[in-house]
Amino acid sequence: QLVESGGGSVQPGGSLRLTCSAKRFSFDIYLMSWYRQAPGKERELVASINNAGPSTNYAPKNYADSVKGRFTISRDNGRNTWYLQMNSLKPEDTAVYYCHAVSLRTYWGQGIQVTVAS
């Protein structure tokens, strides 16, 4: 089970930090990601981080072009938890954000709303 937290409403230029906690996982998670889906649009990958190695700093990461330099994905291996730090938020970042995990199969969180508006 994946549980997201940390969403909400913020003004443009503000920041939010999303957290995804993987609970009751019996197998290793290989890839941790965040996706988002805005109204009328397809779900898109925001960021992903490989779960190999002991340090989040050196783990391979991937970002959508639209969030590079503003969003940072990180993980806490010991707690099977990963984060999305979102800075300099824009109205076009408004969406439902989903965490996603790849283990023996893929898992999705229930989604959490992020709204960026004046």
Buried (B, 14 or more C-beta within 10 A) or exposed (E): EBBBEBBEEBEEEBEBBBBBBBEEBEEEBEBBBBBBBBEEEEBEBBBBBBBEEEEBEEBEBBBBEEBEEBBBBBBEBEEBBBBBBBBEBBEEBBBBBBBBBBBEEEBBBEBBEBBBEE
